[in-house]
């Protein structure tokens, strides 16, 4: 371990720094002689802004007189943001964070100049969360840019942004943001307690944090939300939630997370309340359709034919004449084809990915019908189910619906309506037992809160609720 002491010579200190990093090619050590004092400007070439380094640090130091006391007048000499550090342990961290460290031969103190590179992906619209109306800016991989996008929308003196470093090896910067006075103090403390208990080596994406702080690691329901949209995070902060921003990823976590918010989109608040309410009810309906309809179809055609109207039953019977597989196997074949093509569409170029995932599945389904492997009704049911899955705004909750669909499909194929009803009760009981950082997952339905029902299945007009301040999220004891 590198240890800096006064009795160690200047050259030895430089060699110790180089050896600590393994003598990398991009570690630059620029030595400048100023009279009787030697100083070294140490930085990683791959982490600093070269123009800012040359103009604000190197040229300024080279131009200052030899008798200039650099240590005392460093703020007047160097034009870049500078910090005088006394701690020996901070020297290596400053270099790793993209700073240029000025090391002097006559002292163990060092000057850290903030010339870190600001290069990165530009602020562009999100490709996973599409807004028809409203802001199109999305978070990037740069933490400073993300904080800027957030502060632009929440210009409040009570906005708190507290930085942590997580990951034993990566030392990833994580910012916990909340509005003091609105976010409940007990939830803030719970968030910090869980983050401080994280003991893993690598954190490269916010999902790695989510897995370690989530309430129930085995539940299919996501109890932590993630989003790329700054306006979505800003609105949740105002509601009393807490945001967790991670360096190196555009996805920001928000907690606590409730069941109903996965059916809400930012654009719901940028258009008429009646249109927003209609769209929300459509999302709930399509989620139920995508989860239950394949299982209902299999249960009806296998065990409960008496519940199908006569003409429709004759049509189903005619289609199934000569087919080699039962309804459960037919639906499983089509679901498997859709899932394979959906995943292939994600990995393929954007120009042809969507065509492969949807059109390809329909073409294969039609070919399977003509080949006598499956019935036309199965293609219709599975196709509508697959399309309905895309209506859910939150991708991670859409995945939950896809998994539950297979569960209800097997329950309907094995035990009919009885199996599906039993599984529905199990899922409902499980969802009611979930909590997100101490808050009931099914709030405001369980426990019932009539005040918060104004913004669940429907969104009431702003004029009806404009005088009601956000109440925040109350912790369930």
VEXDREN-2710 file (C-alpha; in Angstrom, 1 decimal):
% VEXDREN-2710
k/r/px/py/pz
1/UNK/0.0/0.0/0.0
2/UNK/1.3/3.4/-0.9
3/UNK/2.1/5.5/2.2
4/UNK/3.3/9.1/1.9
5/UNK/5.7/10.4/4.6
6/UNK/7.8/13.5/5.0
7/UNK/11.0/11.6/5.3
8/UNK/10.5/10.0/1.9
9/UNK/12.3/11.8/-1.0
10/UNK/10.4/13.6/-3.7
11/UNK/11.5/11.1/-6.4
12/UNK/10.7/8.2/-4.2
13/UNK/7.2/9.5/-3.6
14/UNK/6.7/9.8/-7.4
15/UNK/7.9/6.3/-7.9
16/UNK/5.6/5.0/-5.2
17/UNK/2.7/6.6/-7.0
18/UNK/3.6/5.0/-10.3
19/UNK/4.2/1.6/-8.8
20/UNK/0.9/1.7/-6.9
21/UNK/-1.0/2.1/-10.2
22/UNK/1.3/-0.5/-12.0
23/UNK/3.3/1.9/-14.2
24/UNK/0.4/2.5/-16.7
25/UNK/1.1/4.3/-19.9
26/UNK/-1.7/6.9/-19.4
27/UNK/-0.4/8.0/-16.0
28/UNK/1.4/11.3/-16.7
29/UNK/3.9/12.8/-14.3
30/UNK/5.0/16.3/-15.5
31/UNK/7.8/17.7/-13.5
32/UNK/8.4/21.5/-13.2
33/UNK/11.4/23.1/-11.5
34/UNK/10.5/26.4/-9.8
35/UNK/13.8/27.7/-8.2
36/UNK/14.7/25.5/-5.3
37/UNK/11.3/23.7/-5.3
38/UNK/10.3/20.8/-7.6
39/UNK/6.7/20.1/-8.3
40/UNK/5.0/17.3/-10.3
41/UNK/1.7/17.5/-12.0
42/UNK/0.2/13.9/-11.9
43/UNK/-2.9/12.8/-13.8
44/UNK/-4.4/10.1/-15.9
45/UNK/-4.4/11.2/-19.5
46/UNK/-7.6/9.2/-20.1
47/UNK/-9.6/10.9/-17.4
48/UNK/-8.8/14.7/-17.7
49/UNK/-9.8/17.4/-20.1
50/UNK/-6.6/18.1/-22.0
51/UNK/-7.4/21.8/-22.9
52/UNK/-8.5/22.7/-19.4
53/UNK/-5.4/21.0/-18.0
54/UNK/-3.0/22.9/-20.3
55/UNK/-4.7/26.3/-20.0
56/UNK/-5.7/26.3/-16.4
57/UNK/-2.9/24.3/-14.7
58/UNK/0.3/23.6/-16.7
59/UNK/0.8/27.0/-18.5
60/UNK/-0.2/28.9/-15.4
61/UNK/2.4/27.1/-13.2
62/UNK/5.1/27.4/-15.9
63/UNK/4.4/31.2/-16.2
64/UNK/4.5/32.0/-12.5
65/UNK/7.8/33.4/-11.1
66/UNK/10.3/31.1/-9.4
67/UNK/9.9/32.9/-6.1
68/UNK/6.1/32.5/-6.1
69/UNK/4.8/30.6/-3.1
70/UNK/2.6/28.1/-5.0
71/UNK/1.3/26.4/-1.9
72/UNK/-0.1/29.6/-0.3
73/UNK/-1.2/31.3/-3.6
74/UNK/-2.5/28.2/-5.4
75/UNK/-6.0/29.6/-5.8
76/UNK/-4.6/32.7/-7.6
77/UNK/-2.2/30.8/-9.8
78/UNK/-4.4/27.9/-11.0
79/UNK/-7.6/28.9/-12.8
80/UNK/-9.3/25.5/-12.5
81/UNK/-11.3/24.6/-9.4
82/UNK/-8.6/23.7/-6.8
83/UNK/-8.5/22.1/-3.4
84/UNK/-5.7/21.9/-0.8
85/UNK/-5.6/18.4/0.6
86/UNK/-3.7/17.4/3.7
87/UNK/-4.8/13.7/3.9
88/UNK/-2.3/11.2/2.4
89/UNK/-5.1/8.8/1.6
90/UNK/-6.9/11.3/-0.6
91/UNK/-4.1/11.7/-3.1
92/UNK/-4.7/8.4/-5.0
93/UNK/-8.4/8.9/-5.0
94/UNK/-8.1/12.4/-6.4
95/UNK/-6.0/11.0/-9.3
96/UNK/-8.6/8.3/-9.9
97/UNK/-11.4/10.8/-10.0
98/UNK/-9.9/12.6/-12.9
99/UNK/-8.1/15.4/-11.1
100/UNK/-4.6/16.7/-11.8
101/UNK/-2.6/16.5/-8.5
102/UNK/0.2/19.0/-7.9
103/UNK/2.8/17.5/-5.6
104/UNK/5.5/19.7/-4.1
105/UNK/8.9/18.6/-3.0
106/UNK/8.9/20.7/0.3
107/UNK/5.6/19.5/1.8
108/UNK/3.4/16.4/2.0
109/UNK/0.3/18.4/1.1
110/UNK/-1.0/18.3/-2.4
111/UNK/-3.2/20.5/-4.6
112/UNK/-6.0/18.8/-6.4
113/UNK/-7.2/20.6/-9.6
114/UNK/-10.6/19.6/-11.0
115/UNK/-9.9/19.1/-14.7
116/UNK/-11.9/15.9/-15.1
117/UNK/-13.2/15.1/-18.6
118/UNK/-16.9/16.1/-19.3
119/UNK/-17.1/14.0/-22.4
120/UNK/-20.0/11.6/-22.7
121/UNK/-23.3/10.8/-24.4
122/UNK/-25.3/13.9/-25.2
123/UNK/-28.7/14.5/-23.7
124/UNK/-31.1/12.7/-26.1
125/UNK/-34.7/11.4/-25.8
126/UNK/-35.2/8.1/-24.1
127/UNK/-35.6/5.0/-26.3
128/UNK/-37.3/2.9/-23.7
129/UNK/-39.8/5.5/-22.3
130/UNK/-41.5/7.4/-25.1
131/UNK/-43.4/10.6/-24.4
132/UNK/-45.9/11.8/-26.9
133/UNK/-46.2/15.2/-25.2
134/UNK/-43.8/16.7/-22.6
135/UNK/-40.0/16.9/-22.1
136/UNK/-38.0/14.6/-24.2
137/UNK/-34.7/14.9/-22.3
138/UNK/-33.4/11.8/-20.7
139/UNK/-30.7/11.1/-18.2
140/UNK/-27.2/10.1/-19.4
141/UNK/-24.3/8.2/-18.0
142/UNK/-22.7/11.4/-16.6
143/UNK/-23.7/11.9/-12.9
144/UNK/-23.1/15.7/-13.1
145/UNK/-25.4/16.1/-16.1
146/UNK/-28.1/14.1/-14.4
147/UNK/-27.9/16.2/-11.3
148/UNK/-28.2/19.3/-13.5
149/UNK/-31.3/18.0/-15.2
150/UNK/-32.8/17.3/-11.9
151/UNK/-32.0/20.7/-10.4
152/UNK/-33.4/22.4/-13.4
153/UNK/-36.8/20.9/-12.6
154/UNK/-36.7/21.1/-8.8
155/UNK/-35.4/24.7/-8.0
156/UNK/-35.9/24.3/-4.3
157/UNK/-33.5/25.1/-1.5
158/UNK/-34.7/22.0/0.4
159/UNK/-33.5/19.6/-2.3
160/UNK/-30.8/17.5/-0.9
161/UNK/-28.2/15.6/-2.9
162/UNK/-25.9/13.5/-0.7
163/UNK/-23.0/11.6/-2.4
164/UNK/-21.8/8.2/-1.4
165/UNK/-19.1/5.8/-2.8
166/UNK/-20.2/2.2/-3.2
167/UNK/-18.3/-0.8/-4.5
168/UNK/-15.1/-2.0/-2.9
169/UNK/-13.3/-2.0/-6.2
170/UNK/-15.2/0.4/-8.5
171/UNK/-15.8/3.2/-5.9
172/UNK/-18.9/4.2/-7.8
173/UNK/-20.4/7.5/-6.9
174/UNK/-24.1/7.3/-5.8
175/UNK/-26.2/10.3/-5.1
176/UNK/-29.3/10.1/-2.8
177/UNK/-31.7/12.9/-3.5
178/UNK/-34.8/14.0/-1.6
179/UNK/-36.7/17.1/-0.6
180/UNK/-36.3/17.8/3.1
181/UNK/-39.6/18.4/4.8
182/UNK/-41.6/16.3/2.3
183/UNK/-39.8/13.0/2.3
184/UNK/-40.4/11.1/5.6
185/UNK/-37.4/11.1/7.8
186/UNK/-37.8/7.4/8.7
187/UNK/-37.7/6.4/5.0
188/UNK/-34.6/8.5/4.4
189/UNK/-32.8/6.8/7.3
190/UNK/-33.9/3.4/6.0
191/UNK/-32.5/4.2/2.6
192/UNK/-29.1/5.2/4.0
193/UNK/-29.0/2.2/6.3
194/UNK/-29.5/-0.2/3.4
195/UNK/-27.0/1.6/1.2
196/UNK/-24.3/1.7/3.9
197/UNK/-24.7/-2.1/4.4
198/UNK/-23.8/-2.8/0.7
199/UNK/-20.6/-4.8/0.6
200/UNK/-19.9/-5.8/-3.0
201/UNK/-16.9/-5.3/-5.2
202/UNK/-18.5/-4.0/-8.4
203/UNK/-21.3/-1.5/-9.0
204/UNK/-21.6/-0.7/-12.7
205/UNK/-25.3/-0.2/-13.0
206/UNK/-28.2/0.8/-10.7
207/UNK/-29.6/-2.7/-10.9
208/UNK/-26.7/-3.9/-8.8
209/UNK/-27.8/-1.5/-6.0
210/UNK/-31.5/-2.4/-6.5
211/UNK/-30.8/-6.1/-5.9
212/UNK/-29.1/-5.4/-2.6
213/UNK/-31.6/-3.0/-1.1
214/UNK/-34.9/-4.4/-2.3
215/UNK/-37.4/-5.6/0.3
216/UNK/-38.2/-9.0/-1.2
217/UNK/-35.5/-10.5/-3.5
218/UNK/-37.7/-13.4/-4.5
219/UNK/-40.9/-11.5/-5.5
220/UNK/-41.9/-11.1/-9.1
221/UNK/-43.3/-7.6/-8.4
222/UNK/-40.7/-4.8/-8.6
223/UNK/-40.7/-2.8/-5.4
224/UNK/-38.2/-0.2/-6.7
225/UNK/-38.9/1.9/-9.8
226/UNK/-36.3/2.9/-12.3
227/UNK/-36.6/5.6/-15.0
228/UNK/-34.6/7.6/-17.5
229/UNK/-36.9/10.6/-17.4
230/UNK/-35.9/13.6/-15.2
231/UNK/-39.5/15.0/-15.0
232/UNK/-40.7/11.6/-13.7
233/UNK/-38.0/11.7/-11.0
234/UNK/-38.8/15.3/-10.1
235/UNK/-42.5/14.6/-9.7
236/UNK/-41.8/11.6/-7.4
237/UNK/-39.4/13.8/-5.3
238/UNK/-42.3/16.3/-4.8
239/UNK/-44.5/13.4/-3.8
240/UNK/-42.1/12.5/-1.0
241/UNK/-40.1/9.8/-2.6
242/UNK/-36.3/9.4/-2.7
243/UNK/-34.2/9.1/-5.8
244/UNK/-30.9/7.2/-6.1
245/UNK/-28.7/8.3/-9.0
246/UNK/-25.7/6.1/-10.0
247/UNK/-22.7/7.1/-11.9
248/UNK/-22.3/5.4/-15.3
249/UNK/-26.0/4.6/-15.9
250/UNK/-29.0/6.7/-17.1
251/UNK/-31.4/4.7/-15.0
252/UNK/-32.4/6.4/-11.7
253/UNK/-34.0/4.4/-8.9
254/UNK/-36.9/5.8/-6.9
255/UNK/-38.3/4.5/-3.6
256/UNK/-40.8/3.7/-2.2
257/UNK/-42.5/2.2/-5.2
258/UNK/-46.2/1.3/-5.4
259/UNK/-48.2/-1.0/-7.6
260/UNK/-50.3/1.7/-9.2
261/UNK/-47.4/3.9/-10.3
262/UNK/-46.3/1.3/-12.9
263/UNK/-49.4/2.1/-14.9
264/UNK/-48.7/5.9/-14.9
265/UNK/-46.7/7.8/-17.4
266/UNK/-45.4/11.4/-17.2
267/UNK/-47.5/12.5/-20.2
268/UNK/-50.6/11.7/-18.1
269/UNK/-50.1/15.1/-16.5
270/UNK/-49.4/16.9/-19.7
271/UNK/-52.8/16.4/-21.4
272/UNK/-56.5/16.5/-20.5
273/UNK/-57.5/14.7/-17.4
274/UNK/-60.2/12.7/-19.2
275/UNK/-57.8/11.5/-21.9
276/UNK/-55.2/10.5/-19.2
277/UNK/-57.9/8.6/-17.2
278/UNK/-59.0/6.7/-20.3
279/UNK/-55.4/5.7/-21.1
280/UNK/-54.8/4.6/-17.5
281/UNK/-57.8/2.4/-17.5
282/UNK/-56.7/1.0/-20.8
283/UNK/-53.3/0.1/-19.3
284/UNK/-54.9/-1.7/-16.4
285/UNK/-57.3/-3.5/-18.8
286/UNK/-54.5/-4.6/-21.1
287/UNK/-52.3/-5.8/-18.2
288/UNK/-55.2/-8.0/-17.0
289/UNK/-55.8/-9.2/-20.6
290/UNK/-52.1/-10.0/-21.2
291/UNK/-51.9/-11.9/-17.9
292/UNK/-55.1/-13.9/-17.8
293/UNK/-56.5/-14.3/-21.3
294/UNK/-54.2/-17.1/-22.6
295/UNK/-55.0/-19.1/-19.4
296/UNK/-58.7/-18.4/-19.7
297/UNK/-58.7/-19.6/-23.4
298/UNK/-57.0/-22.9/-22.5
299/UNK/-59.3/-23.4/-19.5
300/UNK/-62.4/-22.7/-21.5
301/UNK/-61.4/-25.0/-24.5
302/UNK/-60.2/-27.8/-22.3
303/UNK/-62.5/-28.0/-19.2
304/UNK/-65.3/-25.5/-19.5
305/UNK/-66.7/-25.8/-23.0
306/UNK/-70.2/-25.3/-21.7
307/UNK/-69.4/-21.6/-21.1
308/UNK/-68.6/-21.0/-24.7
309/UNK/-71.4/-19.8/-27.0
310/UNK/-72.6/-22.5/-29.4
311/UNK/-71.5/-20.9/-32.7
312/UNK/-68.1/-20.0/-31.3
313/UNK/-67.7/-23.5/-29.9
314/UNK/-68.5/-25.0/-33.3
315/UNK/-65.9/-22.7/-34.9
316/UNK/-63.3/-23.8/-32.3
317/UNK/-64.1/-27.5/-32.8
318/UNK/-63.8/-27.1/-36.6
319/UNK/-60.4/-25.4/-36.3
320/UNK/-59.1/-28.1/-33.9
321/UNK/-60.2/-31.0/-36.1
322/UNK/-57.0/-33.0/-37.0
323/UNK/-54.7/-31.0/-34.8
324/UNK/-52.1/-33.1/-33.0
325/UNK/-51.7/-31.1/-29.8
326/UNK/-54.0/-29.9/-27.0
327/UNK/-54.7/-26.2/-26.5
328/UNK/-52.1/-25.8/-23.7
329/UNK/-49.3/-27.1/-26.0
330/UNK/-50.5/-24.9/-28.9
331/UNK/-50.5/-21.8/-26.8
332/UNK/-47.1/-22.7/-25.3
333/UNK/-45.6/-23.1/-28.8
334/UNK/-46.9/-19.7/-29.9
335/UNK/-45.8/-18.0/-26.7
336/UNK/-42.3/-19.5/-27.1
337/UNK/-42.1/-18.2/-30.7
338/UNK/-43.1/-14.7/-29.6
339/UNK/-40.6/-14.6/-26.8
340/UNK/-37.8/-15.8/-29.0
341/UNK/-38.6/-13.3/-31.7
342/UNK/-39.1/-10.5/-29.2
343/UNK/-35.6/-11.1/-27.7
344/UNK/-34.1/-11.4/-31.2
345/UNK/-35.8/-8.0/-32.1
346/UNK/-34.1/-6.4/-29.1
347/UNK/-30.6/-7.6/-30.2
348/UNK/-31.0/-6.9/-33.9
349/UNK/-30.5/-3.5/-35.6
350/UNK/-33.3/-1.0/-34.8
351/UNK/-34.4/-0.8/-38.5
352/UNK/-35.5/-4.4/-38.7
353/UNK/-35.8/-5.4/-35.0
354/UNK/-39.5/-4.4/-34.6
355/UNK/-40.4/-6.1/-37.9
356/UNK/-38.8/-9.3/-36.9
357/UNK/-40.4/-9.5/-33.4
358/UNK/-44.0/-8.9/-34.5
359/UNK/-44.4/-9.6/-38.2
360/UNK/-42.1/-12.6/-38.0
361/UNK/-44.2/-14.2/-35.3
362/UNK/-47.4/-13.6/-37.2
363/UNK/-45.9/-15.1/-40.4
364/UNK/-44.7/-18.1/-38.5
365/UNK/-48.1/-18.4/-36.8
366/UNK/-49.9/-18.4/-40.1
367/UNK/-47.5/-21.0/-41.5
368/UNK/-48.1/-23.1/-38.4
369/UNK/-51.9/-22.9/-39.0
370/UNK/-51.6/-23.9/-42.6
371/UNK/-49.3/-26.8/-41.6
372/UNK/-52.0/-28.0/-39.2
373/UNK/-49.9/-27.6/-36.0
374/UNK/-52.0/-25.0/-34.2
375/UNK/-55.4/-23.4/-34.6
376/UNK/-56.1/-19.9/-35.9
377/UNK/-57.8/-18.9/-32.6
378/UNK/-54.6/-19.5/-30.8
379/UNK/-52.7/-17.2/-33.1
380/UNK/-55.3/-14.4/-32.5
381/UNK/-55.2/-14.8/-28.7
382/UNK/-51.4/-15.0/-28.4
383/UNK/-50.9/-12.1/-30.8
384/UNK/-53.3/-9.8/-29.0
385/UNK/-51.7/-10.8/-25.7
386/UNK/-48.2/-10.0/-27.0
387/UNK/-49.3/-6.6/-28.2
388/UNK/-51.1/-5.8/-25.0
389/UNK/-47.9/-6.4/-23.1
390/UNK/-46.3/-3.3/-24.7
391/UNK/-49.0/-1.0/-23.4
392/UNK/-47.5/-1.1/-19.8
393/UNK/-45.2/2.0/-19.5
394/UNK/-42.7/0.3/-17.2
395/UNK/-40.6/-2.4/-18.8
396/UNK/-39.8/-4.2/-15.6
397/UNK/-43.4/-4.5/-14.7
398/UNK/-44.2/-5.7/-18.2
399/UNK/-41.7/-8.6/-17.6
400/UNK/-43.7/-9.4/-14.4
401/UNK/-46.8/-9.7/-16.4
402/UNK/-45.2/-12.0/-18.9
403/UNK/-44.0/-14.3/-16.2
404/UNK/-47.4/-14.4/-14.5
405/UNK/-49.0/-15.1/-17.9
406/UNK/-47.1/-18.5/-18.0
407/UNK/-48.2/-19.2/-14.4
408/UNK/-51.9/-18.7/-15.2
409/UNK/-51.5/-20.6/-18.5
410/UNK/-50.3/-23.7/-16.7
411/UNK/-52.9/-23.3/-13.9
412/UNK/-55.7/-23.0/-16.5
413/UNK/-54.3/-25.9/-18.5
414/UNK/-54.1/-28.2/-15.5
415/UNK/-57.0/-27.3/-13.2
416/UNK/-59.1/-25.0/-15.3
417/UNK/-60.8/-22.0/-13.7
418/UNK/-60.2/-23.5/-10.2
419/UNK/-56.5/-23.5/-10.7
420/UNK/-56.5/-19.9/-12.1
421/UNK/-58.6/-18.6/-9.2
422/UNK/-56.4/-20.3/-6.6
423/UNK/-53.2/-18.8/-8.3
424/UNK/-54.9/-15.4/-8.4
425/UNK/-55.6/-15.5/-4.6
426/UNK/-51.9/-16.5/-4.0
427/UNK/-50.7/-13.6/-6.1
428/UNK/-53.1/-11.1/-4.5
429/UNK/-52.1/-12.2/-1.0
430/UNK/-48.4/-12.0/-1.9
431/UNK/-48.8/-8.5/-3.4
432/UNK/-50.7/-7.4/-0.3
433/UNK/-47.9/-8.6/2.0
434/UNK/-45.2/-6.7/0.1
435/UNK/-43.7/-3.5/1.4
436/UNK/-41.4/-1.0/-0.3
437/UNK/-39.3/0.6/2.4
438/UNK/-42.0/0.2/5.0
439/UNK/-44.9/1.4/2.7
440/UNK/-47.6/-1.1/1.7
441/UNK/-47.2/-2.1/-1.9
442/UNK/-50.9/-1.9/-2.7
443/UNK/-51.3/1.7/-1.3
444/UNK/-53.9/3.3/-1.5
445/UNK/-56.1/0.2/-1.8
446/UNK/-54.6/-1.7/1.2
447/UNK/-54.8/0.1/3.5
448/UNK/-57.6/2.1/1.9
449/UNK/-56.8/5.9/1.5
450/UNK/-59.7/7.7/-0.2
451/UNK/-57.6/10.9/-0.6
452/UNK/-55.0/9.2/-2.7
453/UNK/-57.5/7.4/-5.0
454/UNK/-57.8/10.7/-7.0
455/UNK/-54.6/9.7/-8.9
456/UNK/-54.8/5.9/-9.4
457/UNK/-57.1/4.4/-12.0
458/UNK/-58.2/7.9/-13.0
459/UNK/-56.6/11.3/-12.8
460/UNK/-58.9/14.0/-11.5
461/UNK/-58.7/17.5/-12.9
462/UNK/-55.9/19.7/-11.5
463/UNK/-58.5/22.4/-10.6
464/UNK/-60.1/19.9/-8.1
465/UNK/-56.9/19.2/-6.3
466/UNK/-54.7/22.3/-6.9
467/UNK/-55.1/23.5/-3.3
468/UNK/-54.0/20.2/-1.8
469/UNK/-50.3/20.0/-1.2
470/UNK/-48.5/16.6/-1.7
471/UNK/-48.9/14.7/1.5
472/UNK/-45.9/12.5/0.9
473/UNK/-45.8/8.8/1.7
474/UNK/-46.6/7.7/5.2
475/UNK/-44.7/4.8/6.6
476/UNK/-46.7/1.8/7.7
477/UNK/-45.8/0.7/11.2
END
